[in-house]
């Protein structure tokens, strides 16, 4: 009598497909790094080229070893257990030495369309002081384009930040009871170049224009309170309607070719 074969993640077609997607994305990322290096070295004179070639050979070896570490974690990264995937991704990020290696890691959740991992890696990069501003801008642009591609009708923002959850009342109560409230909220959308928030169902505050930092704003609906100014960031609470909040920072994210979304880092304003 034949014994039934045990299933394993490595034999799961979905996992195998995601592993293939990740492998291809890594190759594409490395090719991009190599092409960028070629453009740089082409401008060097012959005396410098030998030094560049030697340094690049060492760099290639280092990147190859890093890729081997990623390959060793592919089963976790492409598996269905997001906790294991996050642990593997964070461990690899701690080993990444420069923007290029972190860029390779960023391609992994993007290629597999894993929102939980995308949130994890983008948060690590955007909060990393060692990462260049140029690379952070690339990450923000990429996240914006991914969000737009996944939500072509822009319903992604229509009611996304207006809290409408079964546990809203509990989260709202827990947030109100915190001694210090700080985080990011979505204010609404603007036409690119404008300072006026569009008066539609995405607007969350009573003010009509983008507030200045250190100003006080007042909410007109319950709003998700997030770790960062992006819908990919974790929700840490819910701000109730008619809350008075102090604006600590403002940022905008491209929504489409004509619109931007507006986010504010806030703290609880002192009662008058």
PEDA-V694122 format. One line per field, one symbol per residue. psi: psi as a letter, one per 40 degrees, with the letter a starting at -180 (. if undefined). burial: b if it has 16 or more other C-alpha atoms within 10 Angstrom, else e. Layout:
psi=???
burial=???
//
This chain:
psi=hhiihiiideehddddddddddddddddddddddddddddddeiidddddddddddddddddddddddddddeddddeiehdddddddddddddeheidddddddddddddefhddddddddddddehdehidddddddddddddddddegdeeedededehhgidfdddddddddehdhhiahihdaiihheiehhhgaeeheidieihiiieihihieihhhhidigieeiiheahhiifhhihhdihiihhdaeeiiihihhiihiih.
burial=eeeeeeeeeeeeeebbebbbbbbebbeebbeeeeeeeeeebeeeeeeeeeebeeeeeeeeeebeebbeebbebbbbbbbeebebbbebbbebbeebeebbbbbbbbbbbbbbeeebbbbbbbbbbbeeeeeeeebbeebbeebbeebbeeeeeeeebeeebbbeeeebeebbeebbeeeebbbbbbbbbbbbeeebbbeeebbbbebeebbeeeebbbbebbbbbbbbbbbbbbbbbbbbeebbbbbbbbebbbbbeebbbbbbbbbbbeee
//
